[in-house]
Amino acid sequence: MNKFWDEATFLLEVLFLKLIGQDKDGIDLSFTESKVAVSCTKRESNLRKAMERARPKYQQSVLETDMHAALKGIFDQIVIKGRPVSIEFVQFGDDEIAVGRLRHLDNDVVLYGIEDMIDHEIFAVQGDIHKVLLGSFVESYDRLDETEEQDRDSLVSRRTWPPFQQPQIGSMSESPGHQDPRESFGVYPRSAGRRDSEATVMPPRGQNAERNSWWDRSHR
């Protein structure tokens, strides 16, 4: 992840500029592999400094991440208060196994009786900043990659997954031309062609569920 840290910092800055003002208390930032944390900040510079302090010091080929530990505190604060939760996974690099696992979480959790509250976007030249923000709880954004994947080759070998959980991988929507990234929020630093791994947690098996996001059901 160290080689993608500058891209991650850039994406965080863009997201901050999009989100600032949506939360009166400011933005929180925490890390799965660092004790660095920022709470209730309204300054972009604070996030940038935190990213620099939390930058990985070693080039591990595989870095395990305990998402249960990372998310438990957040869920305890939000779910207990009865507020809806959604998760957006942003992937850096195009490691085939990581793509398949994240796509599985994005598309297949409803098959295990879990709400459709997860979305996945690859950070690359074609990345859609609006999908990063809204894909985990707005159905129309969540389905963008599903529509496009019908006409595109899969990034993941079909031999990677057993038949019952074989993901269908597609590309992302086309983005605007070469504008200033802070104006267009659609053009990102080069990351296409790089490879990296992302540790994920597979969902438990359960019953079939209707594929509708909690956002759609709660706003009908």
C-alpha positions in Angstrom: 0.0 0.0 0.0 3.0 2.3 0.5 3.4 2.8 -3.2 -0.2 4.0 -3.5 -0.1 6.3 -0.5 0.1 9.5 -2.5 -2.9 8.5 -4.5 -4.8 7.6 -1.3 -3.9 11.1 0.1 -5.1 12.8 -3.0 -8.4 10.9 -3.0 -8.9 11.7 0.6 -8.4 15.4 -0.1 -10.9 15.3 -2.9 -13.5 13.5 -0.8 -13.0 16.0 2.0 -13.7 18.9 -0.4 -16.9 17.1 -1.5 -18.1 16.3 2.0 -17.1 19.3 4.1 -20.2 21.0 5.3 -22.3 17.8 5.3 -21.3 17.2 9.0 -21.4 20.1 11.4 -18.9 18.4 13.6 -16.3 17.9 10.8 -14.7 14.8 9.4 -13.2 11.8 11.3 -10.3 9.8 10.0 -8.9 6.5 11.4 -6.6 3.8 10.1 -6.6 0.0 10.4 -2.8 -0.3 10.7 -1.9 2.9 12.6 -3.0 4.5 15.9 -3.1 7.9 14.1 -6.6 9.4 14.2 -8.3 12.7 13.5 -11.6 13.7 15.0 -14.0 16.4 14.0 -11.7 18.3 11.7 -12.7 21.0 9.2 -9.2 21.5 7.9 -7.9 19.6 4.9 -4.3 20.1 6.2 -5.1 18.0 9.3 -6.0 15.1 7.1 -2.9 15.4 5.0 -0.7 15.6 8.0 -2.4 12.5 9.5 -1.8 10.6 6.2 1.8 11.5 6.3 2.2 10.3 9.9 0.4 7.0 9.2 2.3 6.3 6.0 3.5 2.6 6.0 7.2 2.3 6.7 7.7 -1.1 5.1 6.9 -2.6 1.7 4.9 -5.7 2.9 3.7 -7.9 0.1 0.7 -9.0 2.2 -0.7 -6.8 5.0 -3.6 -8.4 6.9 -6.3 -6.1 8.1 -8.9 -6.9 10.8 -11.9 -5.1 9.5 -14.0 -6.3 12.4 -11.7 -4.5 14.8 -11.5 -1.4 12.6 -15.3 -1.0 12.2 -16.6 -2.2 15.5 -16.2 1.1 17.3 -17.8 3.0 14.5 -20.8 0.6 14.3 -21.2 0.7 18.1 -21.6 4.4 18.0 -23.8 4.6 14.9 -26.0 1.5 14.9 -26.8 1.8 18.6 -28.2 5.2 17.9 -30.4 3.7 15.1 -28.6 5.5 12.2 -28.1 3.7 8.9 -24.6 2.5 7.9 -23.0 2.0 4.5 -19.4 0.9 3.5 -17.4 2.0 0.5 -14.3 0.0 -0.4 -11.9 1.9 -2.6 -9.2 -0.4 -4.1 -5.7 0.8 -5.2 -4.1 -1.4 -7.8 -5.7 -4.2 -9.8 -4.7 -7.4 -8.0 -7.1 -10.0 -9.4 -7.8 -11.7 -6.1 -8.5 -8.4 -4.4 -10.8 -7.3 -7.2 -12.8 -10.6 -6.9 -13.1 -10.4 -3.1 -14.3 -6.8 -3.1 -16.7 -7.4 -6.0 -18.1 -10.4 -4.1 -18.7 -8.1 -1.1 -20.3 -5.5 -3.3 -22.6 -7.8 -5.3 -23.2 -11.0 -3.3 -23.7 -10.1 0.4 -27.5 -10.0 -0.2 -27.3 -13.7 -0.9 -26.4 -14.3 2.7 -29.2 -12.2 4.2 -27.2 -9.1 4.6 -28.4 -5.6 3.6 -27.0 -4.2 0.4 -24.9 -1.6 2.1 -21.5 -2.2 0.5 -20.0 -0.8 -2.7 -16.6 -1.1 -4.3 -14.7 1.2 -6.6 -11.2 1.0 -8.1 -9.1 4.1 -7.8 -7.8 4.7 -11.3 -8.0 7.2 -14.2 -11.6 6.1 -14.9 -12.7 6.3 -11.2 -16.0 8.0 -10.5 -15.8 10.2 -7.4 -19.6 10.3 -7.1 -19.8 6.5 -7.0 -17.2 6.5 -4.3 -19.4 8.8 -2.2 -22.8 7.4 -3.1 -22.3 3.9 -4.4 -22.8 2.1 -1.0 -26.3 3.5 -0.5 -27.7 4.9 -3.7 -28.8 2.0 -6.0 -28.3 3.8 -9.3 -24.6 4.4 -8.5 -24.2 0.9 -7.0 -25.3 -0.7 -10.3 -23.1 1.4 -12.6 -20.3 -1.2 -12.7 -22.8 -4.0 -13.0 -24.2 -2.5 -16.2 -20.9 -1.9 -17.8 -19.4 -5.3 -17.0 -21.8 -7.0 -19.4 -19.8 -5.5 -22.3 -16.3 -5.7 -20.8 -13.9 -8.5 -20.2 -13.5 -9.8 -16.6 -10.3 -8.8 -14.7 -10.5 -12.0 -12.7 -9.9 -15.5 -14.0 -13.0 -17.7 -13.7 -10.8 -20.3 -12.1 -10.2 -18.1 -9.1 -13.6 -18.7 -7.5 -15.9 -21.6 -7.0 -19.1 -21.5 -9.1 -21.4 -20.3 -6.3 -19.3 -17.2 -5.5 -17.6 -16.5 -8.8 -17.7 -12.6 -9.2 -18.4 -10.8 -12.4 -15.8 -8.1 -12.8 -16.2 -5.0 -15.0 -14.6 -1.7 -15.5 -15.7 1.7 -14.2 -17.5 4.5 -15.9 -15.7 6.9 -18.2 -14.6 10.1 -16.5 -14.3 13.7 -17.9 -11.3 14.8 -19.8 -8.0 16.3 -18.6 -9.4 19.0 -16.3 -8.0 20.2 -13.0 -8.9 17.3 -10.7 -10.2 19.6 -8.0 -12.6 21.1 -10.5 -13.8 18.0 -12.2 -13.4 15.5 -9.3 -13.1 12.9 -12.0 -9.4 12.6 -13.0 -7.0 10.9 -10.7 -3.2 10.3 -10.6 -2.0 7.3 -12.5 -2.5 4.0 -10.9 -3.7 1.8 -13.8 -1.5 -1.2 -14.3 -0.2 -1.4 -10.8 -1.0 -4.3 -8.5 -1.6 -4.5 -4.8 -3.4 -6.7 -2.4 -6.3 -5.9 -0.1 -7.3 -8.0 2.9 -11.0 -8.4 3.3 -13.5 -10.3 5.5 -15.8 -12.7 3.8 -19.5 -12.4 4.9 -21.3 -15.3 6.8 -23.6 -17.5 4.8 -27.3 -17.0 5.3 -30.6 -16.9 3.5 -31.4 -15.3 0.2 -32.5 -11.7 0.3 -34.1 -9.2 -2.1 -31.4 -7.1 -3.8 -32.5 -3.7 -2.9 -30.4 -1.2 -0.9 -31.6 -0.1 2.5 -31.6 3.5 1.1 -34.3 2.6 -1.5 -36.4 0.7 1.0 -36.3 3.4 3.6 -37.1 6.2 1.2 -40.0 4.8 -0.7 
